[in-house]
Amino acid sequence: MKRDARSALLAATCVIGIGLTDVAGASDESVNITPGLSEIDVVHEGRTFAIKRMHTDDDRIPAPYSKAVRPCPPFCIQPIQIAVGVETIGELEMLGYLKRIAEGDQSVLVVDSRTRDWVMRGTIPGSVNIPWNTINLDFAEGFELSAASEQIDNIFEARFGAKRTKDGWDYSNAKTLVLFCNGAWCPQSPTNVKTLLARGYPPDKLKWYRGGMQDWIGLGLTIAKPEH
């Protein structure tokens, strides 16, 4: 296809709201992540997943993520920058972090901040689930405050790589945390980011995927569901 003709086709598909796969027919080859990247392999809860984009005309955004109207509060639109020094990332950056983890980089942890009921519907392969209310004293449920505080401290040490000292917390060897939840309207990962910062976590070690599951699924990227 000549350049001018392809440009016209791209413009037309944007105007009438359909994708190139609807025009030309979908195939594994035609629905890459980027022109030079078709998929990446990650391990999620002991299973290997190839993260790629859906490629059939029957693929659709599932109902939980297609809802346009949500009450605010609590489902208010989040800003692009959630906090000073915390980088907001997109899908390609997220894939870069997942690739690093898959290649053995233990300095990075991708964190699904949602509660378990949402995770059961699917998550980003290669992430770990640390619900937003398990590291925030104000929202810890089912624990006395002292027990909740100890639980949070254990997560910071065992999962995040921070170290307790007599003078507070040492984050020099703490992991870079890449946090996400359901999307730009979701307060769960923003709450975690603010909690982490309040506890002294370095902002340059926090990354926020603002688009979350809604954008991930909207782009047709692979999700992982628990086996049970």
C-alpha positions in Angstrom: 0.0 0.0 0.0 1.4 3.4 -1.0 2.1 5.9 1.8 -0.6 8.3 0.8 -3.2 5.6 0.5 -2.2 4.1 3.9 -2.4 7.6 5.5 -5.8 8.1 4.1 -6.9 4.7 5.5 -5.6 5.5 8.9 -7.4 8.8 8.9 -10.6 7.2 7.8 -10.5 4.5 10.5 -10.0 7.2 13.2 -12.9 9.2 11.9 -15.4 6.3 11.7 -14.2 4.7 14.9 -12.9 1.3 13.6 -9.5 -0.3 13.7 -7.3 -1.5 10.9 -8.1 -5.1 11.9 -11.7 -4.4 11.0 -10.7 -3.2 7.6 -8.0 -5.7 6.7 -8.8 -8.7 8.9 -6.9 -9.5 12.0 -3.9 -11.8 12.3 -1.1 -12.5 14.8 1.3 -10.6 12.5 -0.9 -7.5 12.1 -1.6 -6.7 15.8 1.9 -6.2 17.3 2.5 -4.2 20.5 5.0 -2.0 18.5 6.3 -2.4 15.0 9.2 -4.4 16.3 7.6 -6.1 19.3 4.9 -8.8 19.1 5.0 -10.2 22.6 7.0 -10.7 25.8 7.1 -13.7 28.0 6.6 -13.4 31.8 6.1 -15.8 34.7 3.0 -15.2 36.8 2.3 -17.4 39.9 4.3 -20.2 38.4 2.8 -20.0 34.9 4.3 -18.6 31.8 2.3 -16.0 29.9 3.1 -14.4 26.5 1.9 -10.8 26.8 0.5 -9.8 23.4 -2.5 -8.0 22.0 -5.8 -9.7 21.2 -6.2 -10.1 17.5 -9.7 -11.3 16.5 -12.7 -9.2 15.5 -14.7 -10.7 18.4 -12.5 -9.4 21.1 -14.3 -6.7 23.2 -13.7 -4.8 26.4 -15.4 -6.7 29.3 -18.3 -5.0 31.1 -16.5 -4.1 34.3 -14.2 -1.9 32.4 -16.6 -0.5 29.8 -18.7 1.5 32.4 -18.3 5.2 31.7 -20.1 6.8 34.7 -18.8 6.2 38.2 -19.6 8.3 41.3 -17.0 10.8 42.6 -16.1 10.4 45.3 -14.6 7.9 45.5 -14.1 7.2 41.8 -12.6 10.6 40.8 -10.4 11.3 37.9 -6.8 11.2 39.0 -4.2 13.8 37.9 -1.4 12.8 35.5 1.2 13.4 38.2 0.2 11.7 41.4 3.0 13.2 43.5 6.2 15.1 43.0 9.0 12.9 41.9 6.8 9.9 41.1 6.9 9.0 37.4 3.7 8.3 35.6 4.2 5.5 33.0 2.3 4.0 30.1 2.0 0.5 28.7 5.4 0.3 26.9 7.2 1.4 30.1 5.2 -1.2 32.1 6.2 -3.9 29.6 9.8 -2.8 30.0 9.6 -3.3 33.8 7.9 -6.7 33.3 10.6 -7.7 30.9 13.3 -6.8 33.4 11.6 -8.9 36.1 11.2 -11.8 33.6 15.0 -11.6 32.9 15.8 -11.9 36.6 15.9 -8.3 37.8 14.9 -8.5 41.5 15.1 -4.8 42.1 11.7 -4.2 40.5 8.2 -5.2 41.7 5.0 -4.6 39.8 2.2 -4.2 42.3 -1.5 -4.7 41.6 -3.0 -2.5 44.4 -6.6 -3.8 43.9 -8.6 -5.9 46.3 -8.8 -9.6 45.6 -12.3 -9.6 44.1 -11.0 -7.4 41.3 -7.8 -9.5 40.8 -10.0 -12.6 40.3 -11.3 -10.9 37.1 -7.7 -10.7 35.7 -4.5 -8.9 36.3 -1.3 -7.9 34.5 0.9 -11.0 34.1 4.0 -10.7 36.2 2.5 -8.5 38.8 2.0 -9.3 42.5 -1.2 -8.5 44.4 -0.7 -6.3 47.5 -4.1 -4.7 48.1 -4.2 -1.1 48.9 -5.8 -1.6 52.3 -3.1 -3.9 53.5 -0.4 -1.2 53.8 -2.5 1.6 55.0 -3.3 1.9 58.7 -6.4 4.1 58.1 -8.0 1.3 56.1 -6.7 -1.9 57.7 -9.6 -4.2 58.5 -9.8 -7.1 60.8 -6.7 -6.1 62.8 -5.9 -4.2 66.0 -3.8 -1.2 65.1 -0.7 -2.7 66.6 -1.2 -5.9 64.6 -1.9 -4.0 61.4 1.2 -1.9 61.9 3.3 -5.0 62.3 1.7 -6.5 59.2 2.6 -3.4 57.2 6.2 -3.4 58.5 6.5 -7.0 57.4 5.3 -6.2 53.9 7.8 -3.4 53.7 10.6 -5.7 54.6 9.7 -9.0 53.0 8.1 -7.7 49.8 9.6 -4.3 49.2 13.1 -4.8 50.4 13.2 -2.0 52.9 15.1 -2.4 56.2 14.0 -1.4 59.7 16.7 0.4 61.7 16.8 2.0 65.1 16.5 5.3 63.4 13.6 4.4 61.1 13.6 2.9 57.6 16.5 2.3 55.2 15.3 2.3 51.6 18.8 2.2 50.0 18.2 -1.4 48.7 14.4 -1.1 48.4 12.7 -2.2 45.2 11.4 0.1 42.5 7.6 -0.4 42.9 5.4 -0.1 39.8 1.8 0.4 41.0 -1.5 0.2 39.2 -5.2 -0.4 39.8 -8.3 -0.1 37.6 -7.7 3.1 35.8 -7.6 6.9 35.8 -10.7 6.9 38.0 -9.4 4.4 40.6 -8.1 5.6 44.0 -6.5 2.4 45.1 -2.9 2.7 43.7 -2.9 6.5 44.3 -3.7 5.8 48.0 -0.8 3.3 48.1 1.6 5.8 46.5 0.7 8.4 49.1 1.0 5.9 51.9 4.5 4.8 50.7 5.6 8.4 50.4 4.3 9.2 53.9 6.5 6.4 55.2 9.5 7.8 53.6 9.7 5.7 50.4 11.9 7.5 47.8 9.7 9.0 45.1 12.2 8.0 42.4 11.6 4.4 43.4 7.8 4.7 42.8 6.2 4.4 39.3 2.5 4.8 38.6 0.7 3.2 35.7 -2.3 5.6 35.6 -4.2 3.8 32.9 -4.4 0.6 34.9 -6.5 -2.3 33.9 -9.0 -0.3 31.9 -6.3 1.0 29.5 -4.4 -2.4 29.5 -7.5 -4.3 28.5 -8.6 -1.5 26.2 -5.4 -2.1 24.2 -6.1 -5.8 24.0 -3.2 -6.8 26.1 -3.0 -10.2 27.8 -4.4 -10.7 31.3 -3.9 -13.5 33.9 -6.7 -14.9 36.0 -6.1 -17.0 39.1 -6.4 -20.8 38.6 -8.6 -21.0 41.7 
